[in-house]
Amino acid sequence: MRRHHLLALTIICAACSSGVPTPHRLTGSGVSPAVWGIVELPQTPGPHPAVLLLPGSYGWRPDYARFARSFADSGFVALAIDYYAEAGRGIVPSAGNGNWSAWQTTVRNAVNYLAAMPAVAGRPIGVVGYSRGAFLAISVAASTPAIKAIVDLYGAGSDADPPEELIPQVPPILILHGEADSEVPVALAHRLYERMRSHGGDVEMHLYPGAKHVFNAPWSSNYSEPDAADAWRRTIAFLKHRLAP
C-alpha cells in the first residue's frame, strides 16, 4: 500500500512540475455555472479575435492547455474550458439531460467571458469543439450570436440540431472528420453538411481517409501526425478568414 501511495505522489508531482496550467475559476459568484478554464494570450498587442476550446466527452486533459497556447501563438485569445467542473458529467447528450443544458449554459457563459475581456474588445469569437465539444458548439450556435465560426472536429449535430428554420443564423462551420471513425460515424458529418447546405447554411467539410476518432489527439492510439497537421492548418486558415475584423 505504501508503494502505491508513493507512486501516486510521484505522478502528482510530475504533473505539477510539467508547467502545464490547470483550469481555475474565471467567473464570479454571479455566473452559474461558473466558467473554469485557462486563458492564453498572444504575444503581440491586441485586441485579438478569440477562440473557445470545448473538450470531448472524457473531459479536461493537459493537452487542451497546450492547444490553447498554440492558438494564442497563432494570434488568437484562447480559452480552453472544463465544462464538467461545476455541471458534472452526463451520459446522454440530449436537450432533456440536465447536464447537457448546464453544459450549454457554461459554453454561453464562456463566450460572454471572452467577449468582455479587454484583450478581445469586441473582436469576433470562434469555437473549436472536439467530439462532444463539437456537438455542444453546434447546439448553442444559433442562439449565441457572438459565435462567428465553428470548427467541428469529429462531432456533429443531432437529428434536429441545428433546427432547420434556424440554420441561416448558424455561423460558418468547418467539419473535419475521419472516414474510419467508429465512435461518431462519418455519416453524421455528411448529415450535418447536407442539412446545412440544403437550408442556406455556410459549411465546409474535409474528410480524412482511414482516420479514426480523435485522429489529432496526441494522447490517443488513433493519432495521425499527417492528418493532425493538415487539420491544424485548415483550422487556423478557416478561423483567420472567418474571424477577420
C-alpha contacts under 8 A as a table, 3 or more apart, distances in Angstrom:
res1	aa1	res2	aa2	distance
1	M	4	H	5.11
1	M	5	H	6.40
2	R	5	H	5.07
2	R	6	L	6.23
3	R	6	L	5.04
3	R	7	L	6.09
4	H	7	L	5.02
4	H	8	A	6.18
5	H	8	A	5.12
5	H	9	L	6.15
6	L	9	L	5.02
6	L	10	T	6.11
7	L	10	T	5.05
7	L	11	I	6.30
8	A	11	I	5.15
8	A	12	I	6.20
9	L	12	I	5.07
9	L	13	C	6.08
10	T	13	C	5.16
10	T	14	A	6.07
11	I	14	A	5.09
11	I	15	A	6.28
12	I	15	A	5.15
12	I	16	C	6.26
13	C	16	C	4.93
13	C	17	S	6.14
14	A	17	S	5.19
14	A	18	S	6.21
15	A	18	S	5.23
15	A	19	G	7.81
15	A	20	V	7.86
16	C	19	G	6.61
16	C	20	V	7.76
20	V	62	P	6.50
20	V	65	A	6.72
20	V	66	R	7.36
21	P	38	I	7.00
21	P	62	P	7.55
21	P	65	A	6.51
22	T	37	G	7.29
22	T	38	I	6.75
22	T	62	P	7.09
22	T	65	A	7.43
23	P	36	W	5.50
23	P	37	G	4.01
23	P	38	I	5.21
23	P	81	I	6.97
23	P	82	D	6.82
24	H	36	W	5.04
24	H	37	G	5.41
24	H	38	I	6.68
25	R	28	G	7.92
25	R	34	A	6.86
25	R	35	V	5.97
25	R	36	W	4.36
25	R	37	G	6.62
26	L	34	A	7.35
26	L	35	V	5.62
26	L	36	W	5.71
26	L	37	G	6.86
27	T	30	G	7.81
27	T	31	V	6.24
27	T	34	A	5.69
27	T	35	V	5.67
27	T	36	W	7.67
27	T	113	Y	7.53
28	G	31	V	5.88
28	G	34	A	7.15
29	S	32	S	7.29
29	S	34	A	7.51
31	V	34	A	5.37
31	V	35	V	7.87
31	V	109	N	7.35
32	S	35	V	7.98
32	S	106	T	7.52
33	P	86	E	6.12
33	P	87	A	6.57
33	P	102	A	6.94
33	P	105	T	7.01
33	P	106	T	5.64
33	P	109	N	7.81
34	A	86	E	6.77
34	A	106	T	6.81
34	A	109	N	7.59
35	V	81	I	6.97
35	V	82	D	7.67
35	V	83	Y	7.26
35	V	106	T	6.25
35	V	109	N	6.72
35	V	110	A	5.92
36	W	81	I	5.63
36	W	82	D	5.67
36	W	83	Y	7.09
36	W	85	A	6.42
37	G	79	L	6.69
37	G	80	A	5.43
37	G	81	I	3.98
37	G	82	D	5.72
38	I	65	A	6.81
38	I	79	L	5.74
38	I	80	A	5.55
38	I	81	I	6.57
39	V	68	A	7.34
39	V	77	V	7.28
39	V	78	A	5.65
39	V	79	L	4.55
39	V	80	A	6.66
40	E	68	A	6.08
40	E	69	R	5.62
40	E	72	A	5.78
40	E	77	V	6.04
40	E	78	A	5.17
40	E	79	L	6.55
41	L	69	R	7.68
41	L	72	A	5.27
41	L	73	D	7.87
41	L	76	F	6.99
41	L	77	V	4.90
41	L	78	A	6.52
41	L	119	A	7.87
42	P	45	P	7.57
42	P	46	G	7.98
42	P	72	A	4.56
42	P	73	D	5.56
42	P	74	S	7.38
42	P	75	G	5.41
42	P	76	F	6.21
42	P	77	V	6.28
43	Q	72	A	7.76
43	Q	73	D	7.12
44	T	75	G	7.77
46	G	119	A	5.56
46	G	120	V	7.13
47	P	118	P	7.09
47	P	119	A	4.73
47	P	120	V	4.89
47	P	121	A	5.95
47	P	123	R	7.07
48	H	75	G	6.86
48	H	76	F	5.81
48	H	77	V	6.20
48	H	119	A	6.24
48	H	120	V	5.12
48	H	121	A	7.75
48	H	123	R	6.20
49	P	75	G	7.70
49	P	76	F	5.40
49	P	77	V	6.30
49	P	120	V	5.96
49	P	123	R	4.87
49	P	124	P	5.12
49	P	125	I	5.87
49	P	126	G	7.97
49	P	243	L	6.34
49	P	244	A	7.60
49	P	245	P	7.98
50	A	76	F	5.04
50	A	77	V	4.46
50	A	78	A	5.76
50	A	79	L	7.79
50	A	114	L	7.09
50	A	120	V	6.48
50	A	123	R	7.18
50	A	124	P	6.45
50	A	125	I	4.66
50	A	126	G	6.22
51	V	71	F	7.66
51	V	76	F	6.31
51	V	77	V	6.17
51	V	78	A	4.87
51	V	79	L	6.33
51	V	125	I	5.66
51	V	126	G	4.78
51	V	127	V	5.47
51	V	128	V	6.92
52	L	78	A	6.00
52	L	79	L	4.92
52	L	80	A	5.91
52	L	81	I	7.63
52	L	110	A	7.63
52	L	111	V	7.23
52	L	125	I	7.43
52	L	126	G	6.29
52	L	127	V	4.69
52	L	128	V	6.12
53	L	64	Y	7.68
53	L	68	A	7.42
53	L	78	A	7.39
53	L	79	L	6.09
53	L	80	A	4.52
53	L	81	I	6.47
53	L	127	V	6.03
53	L	128	V	4.97
53	L	129	G	6.02
53	L	130	Y	7.91
53	L	133	G	7.92
54	L	80	A	6.46
54	L	81	I	6.24
54	L	82	D	7.56
54	L	83	Y	7.73
54	L	127	V	7.46
54	L	128	V	6.27
54	L	129	G	4.77
54	L	130	Y	6.15
54	L	133	G	4.57
54	L	134	A	7.19
54	L	137	A	7.76
55	P	58	Y	7.62
55	P	59	G	5.73
55	P	60	W	6.35
55	P	64	Y	7.34
55	P	80	A	7.88
55	P	81	I	7.46
55	P	82	D	7.23
55	P	129	G	6.47
55	P	130	Y	5.31
55	P	131	S	7.38
55	P	132	R	7.10
55	P	133	G	5.19
56	G	59	G	5.72
56	G	129	G	7.49
56	G	130	Y	4.98
56	G	131	S	4.89
56	G	132	R	4.66
56	G	133	G	5.12
56	G	134	A	7.89
57	S	131	S	7.05
57	S	132	R	5.31
57	S	133	G	7.37
59	G	82	D	6.63
59	G	83	Y	7.81
59	G	84	Y	6.88
60	W	64	Y	7.09
60	W	81	I	7.77
60	W	82	D	5.62
61	R	64	Y	5.81
61	R	65	A	7.77
62	P	65	A	5.48
62	P	66	R	6.87
63	D	66	R	4.94
63	D	67	F	6.13
63	D	218	P	7.90
64	Y	67	F	4.84
64	Y	68	A	6.15
64	Y	80	A	6.39
65	A	68	A	5.05
65	A	69	R	6.38
65	A	80	A	6.56
66	R	69	R	5.06
66	R	70	S	6.32
67	F	70	S	5.07
67	F	71	F	6.33
68	A	71	F	5.12
68	A	72	A	6.22
68	A	78	A	5.24
68	A	79	L	6.50
68	A	80	A	6.16
69	R	72	A	5.00
69	R	73	D	6.16
69	R	78	A	7.26
70	S	73	D	5.01
70	S	74	S	6.37
71	F	74	S	4.97
71	F	75	G	6.64
71	F	76	F	5.68
71	F	77	V	7.43
71	F	78	A	6.13
72	A	75	G	5.17
72	A	76	F	4.67
72	A	77	V	5.53
72	A	78	A	5.73
73	D	76	F	7.24
74	S	236	I	7.59
77	V	119	A	7.18
77	V	120	V	6.96
79	L	114	L	7.57
81	I	110	A	7.81
82	D	85	A	5.55
83	Y	86	E	7.13
83	Y	87	A	6.75
83	Y	88	G	7.76
83	Y	103	W	5.76
83	Y	106	T	6.16
83	Y	107	V	7.28
84	Y	87	A	5.14
84	Y	88	G	4.42
84	Y	89	R	5.63
84	Y	103	W	7.26
85	A	88	G	6.09
87	A	99	N	6.08
87	A	102	A	5.74
87	A	103	W	6.46
88	G	99	N	6.71
89	R	99	N	6.62
90	G	93	P	7.50
90	G	97	N	7.69
90	G	99	N	5.62
90	G	100	W	7.20
92	V	97	N	6.64
92	V	100	W	7.95
93	P	97	N	6.74
93	P	100	W	5.89
94	S	97	N	5.46
94	S	100	W	6.33
95	A	98	G	7.73
95	A	100	W	6.32
95	A	101	S	6.33
96	G	100	W	7.54
96	G	101	S	7.62
97	N	100	W	5.17
97	N	101	S	6.54
98	G	101	S	5.28
98	G	102	A	6.26
99	N	102	A	5.02
99	N	103	W	6.07
100	W	103	W	5.06
100	W	104	Q	6.24
101	S	104	Q	5.07
101	S	105	T	6.31
102	A	105	T	5.06
102	A	106	T	6.15
103	W	106	T	4.93
103	W	107	V	6.24
103	W	136	L	7.67
104	Q	107	V	5.12
104	Q	108	R	6.36
104	Q	136	L	6.48
104	Q	139	S	7.70
104	Q	140	V	6.53
105	T	108	R	5.07
105	T	109	N	6.08
106	T	109	N	4.98
106	T	110	A	6.11
107	V	110	A	5.01
107	V	111	V	6.28
107	V	136	L	7.97
107	V	137	A	7.80
108	R	111	V	5.07
108	R	112	N	6.28
108	R	140	V	7.60
108	R	144	T	6.95
109	N	112	N	5.06
109	N	113	Y	6.12
110	A	113	Y	4.92
110	A	114	L	6.23
111	V	114	L	5.17
111	V	115	A	6.17
111	V	125	I	7.55
111	V	146	A	7.20
111	V	147	I	7.50
112	N	115	A	5.05
112	N	116	A	6.28
113	Y	116	A	5.35
113	Y	117	M	6.57
114	L	117	M	5.31
114	L	120	V	6.83
114	L	125	I	7.84
115	A	120	V	6.21
115	A	121	A	6.57
115	A	122	G	5.94
115	A	123	R	7.59
115	A	125	I	7.53
115	A	146	A	7.81
116	A	120	V	7.20
116	A	121	A	6.59
116	A	122	G	7.56
117	M	120	V	5.35
117	M	121	A	6.13
118	P	121	A	4.91
120	V	123	R	5.40
123	R	243	L	7.84
123	R	245	P	6.75
124	P	146	A	7.12
124	P	147	I	7.29
124	P	148	K	6.16
124	P	243	L	5.34
124	P	244	A	7.48
124	P	245	P	7.20
125	I	146	A	6.43
125	I	147	I	5.33
125	I	148	K	5.71
125	I	149	A	7.11
125	I	243	L	6.85
126	G	147	I	5.56
126	G	148	K	5.50
126	G	149	A	4.59
126	G	150	I	5.69
126	G	151	V	7.88
126	G	239	L	7.02
126	G	243	L	7.07
127	V	137	A	6.67
127	V	147	I	6.97
127	V	149	A	6.33
127	V	150	I	4.83
127	V	151	V	6.30
128	V	133	G	7.72
128	V	134	A	6.97
128	V	137	A	7.71
128	V	150	I	5.81
128	V	151	V	4.68
128	V	152	D	6.41
128	V	153	L	7.46
129	G	132	R	7.21
129	G	133	G	4.20
129	G	134	A	3.73
129	G	135	F	7.36
129	G	136	L	7.48
129	G	137	A	6.21
129	G	150	I	7.48
129	G	151	V	6.20
129	G	152	D	5.43
129	G	153	L	5.99
129	G	155	G	7.57
130	Y	133	G	4.77
130	Y	134	A	5.23
130	Y	152	D	6.73
130	Y	153	L	4.98
130	Y	154	Y	6.56
130	Y	155	G	6.63
130	Y	214	V	7.82
131	S	134	A	5.23
131	S	135	F	6.69
131	S	152	D	7.60
131	S	153	L	5.99
131	S	154	Y	5.12
131	S	155	G	4.18
131	S	156	A	7.72
131	S	184	V	7.79
131	S	214	V	7.59
132	R	135	F	5.03
132	R	136	L	6.26
132	R	155	G	6.14
133	G	136	L	5.00
133	G	137	A	6.15
133	G	155	G	7.41
134	A	137	A	4.98
134	A	138	I	6.20
134	A	151	V	7.45
134	A	152	D	5.00
134	A	153	L	6.38
134	A	154	Y	7.45
134	A	155	G	4.96
134	A	156	A	6.37
134	A	157	G	7.99
135	F	138	I	5.35
135	F	139	S	6.15
135	F	152	D	7.92
135	F	155	G	5.59
135	F	156	A	5.35
135	F	157	G	5.46
135	F	158	S	7.51
136	L	139	S	5.06
136	L	140	V	6.52
137	A	140	V	5.60
137	A	141	A	6.02
137	A	150	I	7.09
138	I	141	A	5.14
138	I	142	A	7.82
138	I	150	I	7.59
138	I	156	A	7.46
138	I	157	G	6.14
138	I	161	D	7.27
138	I	162	P	6.64
139	S	142	A	7.51
139	S	157	G	6.98
139	S	161	D	6.15
139	S	162	P	6.19
140	V	143	S	5.48
140	V	144	T	6.02
141	A	144	T	5.30
141	A	145	P	7.21
141	A	147	I	6.44
141	A	162	P	8.00
141	A	170	V	5.59
141	A	171	P	6.82
142	A	145	P	6.79
142	A	162	P	7.31
142	A	166	L	6.26
142	A	167	I	7.12
142	A	169	Q	5.35
142	A	170	V	4.70
142	A	171	P	7.49
144	T	147	I	5.93
145	P	148	K	7.19
147	I	150	I	7.64
147	I	171	P	6.83
148	K	171	P	5.15
148	K	172	P	7.02
148	K	242	R	7.22
148	K	243	L	6.85
149	A	171	P	5.12
149	A	172	P	5.03
149	A	173	I	6.01
149	A	239	L	7.02
149	A	242	R	6.34
149	A	243	L	7.17
150	I	171	P	6.88
150	I	172	P	6.31
150	I	173	I	4.75
150	I	174	L	6.31
151	V	173	I	5.78
151	V	174	L	4.79
151	V	175	I	6.20
151	V	176	L	7.59
151	V	235	T	6.78
152	D	155	G	5.82
152	D	156	A	6.90
152	D	173	I	6.87
152	D	174	L	5.91
152	D	175	I	4.77
152	D	176	L	6.12
153	L	175	I	6.25
153	L	176	L	5.03
153	L	177	H	6.11
153	L	214	V	7.93
154	Y	175	I	7.45
154	Y	176	L	6.08
154	Y	177	H	4.59
154	Y	178	G	6.87
154	Y	181	D	7.94
154	Y	184	V	6.67
154	Y	186	V	7.99
154	Y	189	A	7.65
154	Y	213	H	6.56
154	Y	214	V	6.90
155	G	177	H	7.70
155	G	184	V	6.48
155	G	188	L	7.96
155	G	189	A	7.29
156	A	184	V	7.94
156	A	188	L	5.94
156	A	189	A	5.67
156	A	192	L	6.27
157	G	160	A	7.46
157	G	161	D	5.02
157	G	162	P	6.49
157	G	188	L	7.51
157	G	192	L	6.12
158	S	161	D	4.79
158	S	162	P	7.49
160	A	163	P	5.35
160	A	164	E	7.44
161	D	164	E	7.77
162	P	166	L	6.74
162	P	167	I	6.21
162	P	170	V	7.80
163	P	166	L	5.36
163	P	167	I	6.36
164	E	167	I	5.36
164	E	195	R	7.61
164	E	199	H	6.46
165	E	168	P	7.35
165	E	199	H	7.80
166	L	169	Q	5.43
166	L	170	V	6.79
167	I	170	V	5.07
167	I	196	M	6.46
167	I	199	H	6.34
167	I	200	G	6.79
167	I	201	G	5.60
168	P	171	P	7.98
168	P	199	H	7.10
168	P	200	G	5.66
168	P	201	G	5.35
169	Q	201	G	7.97
170	V	201	G	6.90
170	V	202	D	7.91
171	P	201	G	7.92
171	P	202	D	7.00
172	P	201	G	7.28
172	P	202	D	4.74
172	P	203	V	5.51
172	P	204	E	7.93
172	P	242	R	7.63
173	I	202	D	6.50
173	I	203	V	4.75
173	I	204	E	6.27
174	L	203	V	5.93
174	L	204	E	4.80
174	L	205	M	5.70
174	L	206	H	7.92
174	L	235	T	7.74
174	L	238	F	7.39
175	I	189	A	7.01
175	I	193	Y	7.83
175	I	203	V	7.56
175	I	204	E	6.09
175	I	205	M	4.47
175	I	206	H	6.23
176	L	205	M	6.04
176	L	206	H	5.19
176	L	207	L	5.90
176	L	208	Y	7.73
176	L	231	A	6.94
177	H	181	D	7.62
177	H	186	V	6.59
177	H	189	A	6.97
177	H	206	H	6.75
177	H	207	L	5.04
177	H	208	Y	6.24
177	H	211	A	7.83
177	H	213	H	7.86
178	G	181	D	5.32
178	G	186	V	6.67
178	G	207	L	5.62
178	G	208	Y	4.64
178	G	209	P	6.31
178	G	210	G	6.65
178	G	211	A	4.32
178	G	212	K	5.19
178	G	213	H	6.42
178	G	215	F	7.15
179	E	185	P	7.65
179	E	186	V	5.51
179	E	207	L	6.17
179	E	208	Y	5.68
179	E	209	P	5.15
179	E	210	G	5.77
179	E	211	A	5.80
179	E	212	K	6.84
180	A	185	P	7.56
180	A	186	V	7.33
180	A	209	P	6.93
180	A	210	G	5.09
180	A	211	A	5.25
180	A	212	K	4.78
180	A	213	H	7.53
181	D	184	V	5.90
181	D	185	P	5.27
181	D	186	V	6.26
181	D	211	A	6.62
181	D	212	K	4.13
181	D	213	H	4.71
182	S	185	P	5.33
182	S	212	K	6.89
182	S	213	H	6.83
183	E	213	H	6.36
184	V	188	L	7.04
184	V	213	H	7.12
185	P	188	L	5.83
185	P	189	A	7.50
186	V	189	A	5.08
186	V	190	H	6.47
187	A	190	H	5.05
187	A	191	R	6.13
188	L	191	R	4.88
188	L	192	L	6.20
189	A	192	L	5.22
189	A	193	Y	6.15
190	H	193	Y	5.04
190	H	194	E	6.09
191	R	194	E	5.27
191	R	195	R	5.92
192	L	195	R	5.03
192	L	196	M	6.06
193	Y	196	M	5.29
193	Y	197	R	6.12
193	Y	203	V	6.49
193	Y	204	E	7.46
193	Y	205	M	7.09
194	E	197	R	5.03
194	E	198	S	5.91
195	R	198	S	5.42
195	R	199	H	6.41
196	M	199	H	5.52
196	M	200	G	6.35
196	M	201	G	4.44
196	M	202	D	6.75
196	M	203	V	6.52
197	R	200	G	5.58
197	R	201	G	5.24
197	R	202	D	6.84
197	R	203	V	6.82
198	S	201	G	7.33
208	Y	211	A	5.43
208	Y	227	D	7.01
211	A	215	F	6.04
211	A	222	N	7.51
211	A	224	S	7.39
211	A	227	D	7.72
212	K	215	F	5.60
212	K	222	N	5.92
213	H	222	N	6.71
214	V	217	A	5.26
214	V	220	S	7.01
214	V	222	N	6.51
214	V	223	Y	6.82
215	F	220	S	7.56
215	F	222	N	5.21
215	F	223	Y	4.44
215	F	224	S	5.50
215	F	227	D	7.08
215	F	228	A	6.58
216	N	222	N	7.90
216	N	223	Y	5.33
216	N	224	S	6.17
216	N	225	E	7.08
216	N	227	D	6.83
216	N	228	A	4.30
216	N	229	A	7.90
216	N	231	A	7.61
217	A	220	S	5.56
217	A	222	N	7.61
217	A	223	Y	5.55
217	A	228	A	7.77
218	P	221	S	7.96
218	P	223	Y	5.75
219	W	223	Y	7.46
220	S	223	Y	5.42
223	Y	228	A	7.49
224	S	227	D	5.37
224	S	228	A	5.88
225	E	228	A	5.03
225	E	229	A	6.08
226	P	229	A	5.20
226	P	230	D	6.25
227	D	230	D	5.06
227	D	231	A	6.03
228	A	231	A	5.09
228	A	232	W	6.12
229	A	232	W	5.13
229	A	233	R	6.26
230	D	233	R	5.12
230	D	234	R	6.22
231	A	234	R	5.14
231	A	235	T	5.98
232	W	235	T	5.03
232	W	236	I	6.18
233	R	236	I	5.42
233	R	237	A	6.18
234	R	237	A	5.17
234	R	238	F	5.97
235	T	238	F	5.19
235	T	239	L	6.14
236	I	239	L	5.20
236	I	240	K	6.00
237	A	240	K	5.26
237	A	241	H	6.17
238	F	241	H	5.24
238	F	242	R	6.01
239	L	242	R	5.08
239	L	243	L	5.53
239	L	244	A	7.91
240	K	243	L	5.43
240	K	244	A	5.79
241	H	244	A	5.49
